Every structure is written in structure tokens, then in C-alpha cells.
Amino acid sequence: MPIENSSSNILGVKRLSSGESLFAHIVLGRKEVSIESLFIQKEDEALSDDLLKAVPIKALSAEVGLVRSTEIPLKRARDLDRVLPFQVEPLLPYPIEEGQVERTALRREESKTFLTFVAIKNESIETFLEEQPLEPEILTIESVSLAHFSHHVSNSSQPHFALFIDEDKTLVVVSKEGELLAAHSFDLGVDEAATESFSKRVNQTILSLTKQLKFPLQRSIVVSSVKPLDNLSFIPKNLRSVPFDQKMQAFAIPIGSALSALHGAKGGVNFRKGPFAYSKPWKRLKTSLFSYFALTTAAALSLFLFGKAKIYQEKQILLENWALQLQMVDQEVAQFEERYHEKFLRLPFDRDEGVDLASLSLSDLSERIGFLQQEVQSAPNLFALHPNIPRVSDLLAYLATHPQVSLEDEDESKLKLVNLSYQMVKRPDMSKKKERYQVKVEMEFKADSPKSAREFHDALVAQNNFIDPKGEIKWSTARGLYRTSFYLKDKTHYPT
């Protein structure tokens, strides 16, 4: 199963007896795994900024761990993790409290599960961590590292062998797609690789692992060594050696360690938990946390500004609504405020000071609108039925007394009225109680000279008791016939 603190940027490290260490920098891209660099240097030497950003992982020596398999009559992973300590304790030579246990592989059949686990004593972990110049954030074991390395170079989906010859020991594992199934090590290193005893131990180990697993294995083996090998005669004749880039041979363990800690890698283990948990878990989260808090602050500020803008917009809508309602009931702000203070707030109102509309809050405006609506609803349902507007007879009398207009045909020195139209174009009713009376007059007349017509036009525009100065006055002429239209002044008293 993938480990909890896996990453996409891993630095695998293996320390040599010379005091130097093997480094493998592995990066998980969008489509594939990339081996960025392989190099040797001392751990106390400075690393580049790119490498400092990578998560360091190291592997415990294979001989300090026990690799065992067991059968559990459960199938769900959650149930397996819960009962694993009780199931494996009889298989360990020490109490479960004195060690760490990690499962590496699962194989389900019907209602039961076959699993492989690795157990390591706490004192081995403690001793290893105390000896490390570069503290690892993730701690695995060499058998798991070799399993991942062999899967990377062979790309096989079938169980197969892998062998790594170290300076003073040799490790043989069986794995499937990076998941460790079985492992065994013996105390013969790279300097004894050409001896017959070494070849014999390899053959015995492979035969023993084959019998232990009791299922068919692919007849292939991935061979790697901390030093170049001139002779591979120790490989059993029935196994085929898998070819791969020889530059990676010595780096098999750090490469495999890094591969096991990548996001999504199967069969990875991490013994840095409980009392051995990494002491600085927030170190790599500084940049992420800073970005998170910066984005959170920016989001909060954006929400605050958006809220302010929303409140301002709602306030403007309420102001417009209030002004519209005042206009509909034909009231001024000062008049309304005086009644509002007197009846609702029960406070005196100073007309000289007035009211600063911009300083009113949303609740203030809502209260005023509610008060105005209450007034409107409680007011009697009245509208003006008797217009006080000049009638047709009044208009004719006005024209008859006008010095420039003649209603008789005898006087040719004056304007001659040809047509007269008197029409009420607007009036209040039950559906339009706030409507005002409006009468439109249209006239056609003849004039003996343009000067006389112009004098009549000036008389219409001039201040008088008949013509509404706010209404539009139209004027046109065609072939000696003049046309004009205007509105009569409305003096009707309307209820408030």
C-alpha cells in the first residue's frame, strides 16, 4: 500500500563503509518517473537547493528485518490493519511492543487474504537513526527497496527474483509489481562473488524461496551489485538475467528506496512512526502553509470587499426605491422625515440640518420604506374627479380676446382660425390614481404676414394663465397655413 507521507520528489540515500553515500534523486512527473541524478558524496557535504527540497529516504539493512507471510480470514484492508498486530505476534521472536510491523503485499482468495509483512525491532531503528549524519524523513528496508528497483528495470507484472550484492552481504528477494513477497540475505559480499561457495549459497537461497512461496515464478532475475561484476556464473542456469542500464547497478538500493516512497507506489513501508516519527514534519510545509495563508487572506479580503460592494449596491437600490415611492406619493424628503421622526422615532426633526442620505444604514432605509408603505396603505383611496383646467369655451374666449386673432372672416388683418382641436389626453382613474389631467390643443390658422404669425407664437410662449409652460409647443407651416399644438395649464387640486 502507498505510505502516508509519500511525495513526488524523493532523494534515496545509501551509506557506504567508506563514509561516502550513494544518492539517487527521483522525481515523479505527470506521465513517468524520472531519475534526475545519481552521485556519490559525503552526507555532511552541502546539497543543492533542488536536492534540499526533496524528501530524503534511507533503508535499514535487510538482515535486521524479518519478512514473513501469513493468512488472515478477512478481506477488507481496514480490518486487516486492525488485526495485523495480533496475527503476526506468534510469528515474531519478540513481543510486538518491542518492534514495528508493516505489511508489504496482499493476495486475496475468496474469503481470506494472504499477506507479507516486515517486522523490525525498535532498538535496530533507534541505533540506525542515531548513526545518520543526514536524518531521513522516511525509513524503509533494503528488501523493499530492491523489490521496487527490480520492478522498475524489468517492468514485469509477474513474480520474479532480484539479487543485490553489497560490500559484505547479499540480498535475494521475490517481488511482484514492487510488492515484496519473500526475502533472504547471507553474509557473502561482492569480493566473494566469484567463488563457488557464493554460487552455491545463491542457488540454495533461490530454491528455498521458490519452495516457500508455493506458486509459479517467472524464470528471470534482476542482478545488481555495489561494484561492477565481471562474472555472473553464480546465476542458476534456469534463470534469465534481466538487462538494464549498468550505471544504475550500484545505486539499486537508493533508487528502489526513492521509488517506494513516490505517490501511488505499491508495497512501500515507513518505519518512522510512533516513537520514531520524523521530528520536523512541518519543515516542508512552510512554503505550502505560507501560500495557503496568503491565499486564505486574499480570499477573505476579496469576500470582505465583495460584501462591502454588495451592501453598497443594496443600499443604492433601497435609496432608489425610497425616492421612487416618495415621488409616487408627491412628497419631499424633508416633509417625510418630519413625519417619520415625529410618528416613528418620536424625536424632533430639524429642517435646517436635514438628513444625510449617504450616512443612512440599510436598516435605516428599510425602516423608512416600511413606514412610507404603511402610510400609503393607510391613506384613503382618492383621486381627483373634477379637473380645474380651461374648457373649450374658456379657450375660445381667450382667443377671441387676443389682439392678433379673429374668429370672424371680415377682419383680414388678423389671424384666421381654420381648425381647432381640444382633446383631454390624460386623466386619472381607478387604475391610474396618480395620473394628472392634461389637455392638448391643436390649431390651424392663416396669417396675412409671417410677422403676425410670429407675434402669435411669441404670445403662446410668453407667461400666461392658459398655456402650460412645461408642455411642448409645436409649430409648423406649409403653403401659408400655420399649425401649432400646446397643452393647457392644469390647476386641479390633487389629494396627497
Number of C-alpha atoms within 10 A of each C-alpha: 17 17 18 11 13 21 19 18 23 29 27 31 26 23 20 14 8 7 9 15 19 22 27 30 24 28 21 18 10 7 6 8 14 12 16 12 12 18 11 15 14 17 19 11 10 10 12 8 8 9 18 13 13 18 23 25 26 29 26 21 17 24 19 14 22 18 23 17 19 13 15 17 13 17 17 12 11 9 11 18 11 10 12 17 15 10 13 19 15 11 15 13 8 12 11 19 11 10 17 20 22 21 22 24 22 21 12 15 11 8 10 14 18 16 20 20 23 24 22 24 18 17 11 14 18 12 10 15 18 9 9 13 12 16 16 19 18 25 25 26 24 27 34 31 31 34 35 31 29 30 24 17 15 18 12 16 12 14 20 24 29 26 26 26 25 20 17 13 18 23 25 25 26 28 28 23 22 29 25 29 27 26 28 20 20 17 14 20 18 19 15 16 21 15 12 12 13 20 17 13 17 23 15 13 17 21 12 12 18 16 10 11 13 8 8 11 15 15 15 20 22 24 21 25 22 19 14 12 15 8 9 12 12 17 19 19 10 8 14 14 18 14 11 15 7 11 10 19 20 19 25 28 33 32 29 28 36 35 37 33 34 23 16 16 19 21 28 31 26 24 25 18 11 8 10 14 14 16 11 9 10 11 8 13 12 10 11 11 12 11 12 13 12 12 12 12 12 12 12 12 12 12 12 12 12 12 12 12 12 12 14 14 12 13 19 15 12 17 19 12 14 20 15 12 16 18 12 13 14 12 13 11 14 15 11 15 18 17 17 19 15 13 12 13 10 10 12 12 17 12 11 7 7 12 14 7 11 9 8 13 13 16 10 12 18 16 14 19 19 13 17 19 15 11 12 15 10 9 10 10 10 13 18 18 13 10 17 13 16 18 13 14 9 12 15 14 11 14 15 14 11 14 10 17 22 18 15 12 10 9 11 12 13 21 24 21 18 13 10 15 11 16 12 12 12 13 16 16 14 10 7 11 15 19 16 18 21 19 19 19 19 16 16 17 18 21 21 13 12 13 10 17 20 12 11 18 15 11 14 18 14 11 11 11 13 17 22 20 17 10 14 12 17 11 12 10 14 7 6 12 13 19 18 17 19 22 22 23 21 18 12 14 13 16 13 13
